[in-house]
């Protein structure tokens, strides 16, 4: 898949999908969902204060007659109800609107009534990078601060499941560090990268090709890889960048978004249904692409 247009087309091909929007009285999220509805990607259930939803919709020229509305006045109950709708099959994707992140995540993580499907939640961002030959995904930029080796293996598996759902049959995973050689003791992330590659070769991590450690240049530029004598199949052709910690992942994400102007879609994974957890600072294009990614991966 070379660009986000391909992702959007894939989402459009999946008819009948629905989004449960928690706190639908928020203009940006409601506009993103309205665009998805008008482009034939998904319908929606608007959960929240019905009076506020109607007011926001009217201000933005949105006909709420096109949506099911579930009137919930408590913000905490709003998140719980939106999750319940997804869990009970009333929607395929969960999206955060005007609710607190803490309440939203608490509803997802509820052991009895939530959406946990993996032992670990993680975040996957999918970027359209003008200088790269295909879509590039990055994990984990938002949830796991300093993942252990075992957690990194789960983060890879979570991301690979999503990439396979959008049509990348065997994603190439690059474990990126500051250098492409193992540096025992001084750079633990290089040791983790080598072990993760070994776990992949031994069948402990499946559905993908994992290698590393790489510098970022070796992972995304074939000529840079050749100059350093790296000739494996992932080098210069990565589908997924596994960053060593949240700092490096978040900096890479924001560098691509704000300095390079790349459009991206991002979702939380490890759940029984895709979860769209966008930032207030995210552009409308990012929120729409995130919706398309959630639908395509549902």
C-alpha positions in Angstrom: 0.0 0.0 0.0 1.7 3.2 -1.2 -0.4 5.9 0.3 -3.4 6.7 2.5 -5.7 7.0 -0.5 -5.3 3.2 -0.8 -6.2 2.8 2.9 -9.3 5.0 2.4 -10.4 3.0 -0.6 -10.0 -0.2 1.4 -12.2 1.3 4.2 -14.8 2.3 1.6 -15.0 -1.3 0.4 -16.0 -2.5 3.9 -19.7 -1.6 3.8 -22.0 -1.4 6.8 -19.3 -0.5 9.4 -20.2 1.8 12.4 -18.3 4.0 14.8 -19.2 4.5 18.4 -18.2 8.1 19.2 -17.9 8.8 23.0 -18.5 12.4 23.7 -19.9 13.3 20.3 -20.5 16.9 21.3 -17.0 17.8 20.0 -16.7 19.5 16.6 -13.5 18.0 15.2 -14.4 14.4 15.9 -18.0 14.9 14.8 -16.7 16.5 11.5 -14.3 13.6 10.9 -17.1 11.1 11.4 -19.4 13.1 9.1 -16.8 13.1 6.4 -16.5 9.3 6.8 -20.3 8.9 6.6 -20.6 11.2 3.5 -17.8 9.3 1.8 -19.4 6.0 2.4 -16.8 4.7 4.9 -18.9 4.3 8.0 -22.0 5.3 9.9 -22.0 6.2 13.5 -23.6 6.1 17.0 -23.3 9.5 18.8 -23.0 9.0 22.5 -23.2 11.9 24.9 -25.4 14.9 25.8 -28.0 14.9 23.0 -28.7 18.7 23.4 -25.0 19.6 23.1 -24.6 17.1 20.2 -27.5 18.8 18.3 -26.1 22.2 19.0 -22.6 21.3 17.7 -24.0 19.5 14.7 -26.2 22.5 13.7 -23.3 24.9 14.0 -21.3 22.7 11.6 -24.1 21.9 9.1 -24.4 18.3 10.1 -27.7 16.5 9.9 -27.9 14.4 13.0 -30.9 12.6 11.4 -28.2 10.5 9.7 -27.0 9.1 13.1 -28.3 7.1 16.0 -28.0 9.2 19.2 -27.6 7.7 22.7 -28.3 10.4 25.3 -25.8 10.1 28.2 -25.2 13.1 30.5 -22.4 11.8 32.7 -18.9 11.9 31.0 -17.8 8.7 32.8 -21.0 6.9 31.8 -20.6 8.2 28.3 -17.3 6.3 27.8 -18.7 3.2 29.4 -21.8 3.3 27.1 -19.7 3.9 24.0 -17.6 0.8 24.9 -20.6 -1.2 25.7 -22.1 -0.5 22.2 -18.9 -1.8 20.6 -18.7 -4.8 22.9 -22.3 -5.8 22.2 -21.8 -5.5 18.4 -23.6 -2.2 17.8 -20.4 -0.7 16.3 -17.1 -1.9 14.9 -14.8 0.9 16.0 -14.6 3.1 19.2 -13.6 6.7 18.9 -12.8 9.3 21.6 -14.6 12.7 21.4 -15.2 15.1 24.3 -14.5 12.8 27.2 -11.5 12.5 29.5 -8.7 10.2 28.4 -8.7 8.6 31.9 -12.4 7.7 31.8 -12.1 6.6 28.2 -9.2 4.2 28.9 -10.7 3.0 32.2 -13.8 1.9 30.3 -11.7 0.1 27.7 -9.5 -1.6 30.4 -12.5 -2.8 32.5 -11.9 -6.5 32.9 -15.6 -7.5 32.8 -17.1 -4.9 30.5 -14.1 -3.5 28.5 -12.4 -4.3 25.2 -9.1 -5.9 26.2 -8.1 -8.7 23.8 -4.3 -8.7 24.3 -2.2 -8.7 27.5 -1.0 -5.2 26.4 -2.4 -2.2 24.7 -0.2 -0.4 22.2 -0.4 2.4 19.7 0.2 2.2 15.9 0.7 5.2 13.6 0.6 4.8 9.8 2.3 7.5 7.8 2.3 8.6 4.2 5.9 9.9 3.8 6.5 11.6 0.4 10.1 10.4 0.2 9.3 6.8 1.1 8.0 4.3 -1.4 5.1 3.0 0.7 3.2 3.6 3.9 5.4 3.5 7.0 4.1 2.5 10.5 5.6 3.5 13.8 5.0 1.9 17.2 4.6 2.7 20.2 4.3 6.4 20.4 1.7 6.9 23.1 1.1 4.2 25.6 4.1 2.1 26.7 6.8 4.2 28.2 9.8 1.9 28.5 8.7 -1.5 27.3 10.5 -4.7 28.4 11.7 -7.3 25.9 8.5 -9.3 26.4 6.4 -6.2 26.0 8.2 -5.3 22.7 7.4 -8.7 21.3 3.7 -8.1 22.1 3.8 -4.6 20.7 5.2 -6.0 17.4 2.4 -8.7 17.4 -0.3 -6.1 18.0 0.9 -3.9 15.1 1.4 -6.8 12.7 -2.2 -8.0 13.3 -3.4 -4.5 12.2 -1.1 -4.3 9.2 -2.2 -7.7 8.0 -5.8 -6.6 8.3 -5.2 -3.7 5.9 -3.5 -6.0 3.4 0.2 -6.2 4.3 0.5 -10.0 4.4 4.0 -10.3 6.0 5.1 -6.9 7.4 8.8 -6.2 7.6 9.7 -5.0 11.1 12.8 -2.9 11.8 13.9 -2.7 15.4 15.5 0.8 15.4 18.2 2.1 17.7 20.9 4.7 17.5 23.3 2.2 15.9 23.0 -0.9 13.8 25.4 -3.1 15.9 24.8 -4.8 19.2 26.4 -2.9 22.0 26.1 -5.1 25.1 25.6 -3.4 28.4 25.8 0.2 27.2 22.9 0.1 24.8 20.3 -2.4 26.0 17.9 -1.6 23.1 20.4 -3.1 20.6 20.4 -6.3 22.6 16.6 -6.4 22.6 16.6 -5.8 18.9 18.9 -8.8 18.2 16.9 -11.0 20.6 13.6 -10.0 18.9 15.0 -10.9 15.5 16.1 -14.3 17.0 12.6 -14.8 18.4 11.1 -14.2 15.0 13.5 -16.7 13.3 12.6 -19.3 16.0 8.9 -18.8 15.5 8.2 -17.0 18.8 7.1 -13.9 16.9 5.1 -14.8 13.8 3.4 -13.3 10.8 6.2 -10.9 10.0 9.9 -10.6 9.3 11.8 -8.9 12.2 15.4 -7.8 12.1 17.7 -5.4 13.9 19.2 -3.5 15.4 19.1 -0.8 12.7 19.8 2.9 12.6 16.7 4.6 11.1 18.7 5.3 7.9 19.4 1.6 7.4 15.7 0.7 8.0 14.2 3.1 5.4 17.0 3.8 2.9 18.5 0.9 0.8 21.5 2.9 -0.2 22.3 3.8 3.4 22.0 0.1 4.3 24.3 -1.0 1.4 27.0 1.6 2.5 27.1 -0.1 5.8 27.1 -3.6 4.4 23.5 -4.5 5.5 21.9 -6.7 2.9 19.0 -8.4 4.7 15.4 -8.3 3.4 14.1 -5.6 5.9 16.9 -3.1 5.3 15.6 -0.1 3.3 12.1 -1.6 3.0 10.6 -1.6 6.5 6.8 -1.6 6.9 7.0 -1.1 10.6 9.5 0.8 12.8 9.7 -0.5 16.4 11.1 2.3 18.5 13.0 1.4 21.8 10.9 3.7 24.0 8.1 6.2 24.1 10.5 9.2 23.9 12.1 8.1 20.6 8.8 7.0 19.1 7.0 10.2 20.1 9.8 12.4 18.7 9.8 10.4 15.4 6.0 10.7 15.2 6.0 14.5 15.8 9.0 15.0 13.5 7.2 13.3 10.6 3.9 15.1 11.4 5.2 18.6 12.1 8.5 19.0 10.3 7.9 16.8 7.3 4.2 17.5 7.0 3.3 13.9 6.7 -0.3 12.8 7.0 -1.0 9.8 9.3 -3.7 7.7 10.8 -3.3 6.2 14.3 -5.2 3.7 16.5 -4.8 1.9 19.8 -4.5 -1.9 19.3 -4.6 -4.9 21.6 -8.3 -4.4 21.9 -11.2 -6.5 20.5 -12.0 -3.6 18.2 -9.9 -0.7 16.9 -9.8 2.4 19.2 -9.3 5.9 17.8 -7.6 8.1 20.4 -6.6 11.3 18.7 -5.0 14.4 20.3 -6.7 17.8 20.3 -3.7 19.0 18.3 -4.1 16.5 15.6 -5.2 17.8 12.2 -8.6 17.1 10.6 -6.7 15.0 8.0 -5.1 12.9 10.8 -8.5 12.3 12.5 -10.1 11.3 9.2 -7.2 9.0 8.3 -7.4 7.5 11.8 -11.1 6.7 11.2 -10.2 5.1 7.9 -7.5 3.0 9.5 -9.8 1.9 12.3 -12.5 0.9 9.8 -10.0 -0.9 7.5 -8.6 -2.8 10.4 -12.0 -3.8 11.9 
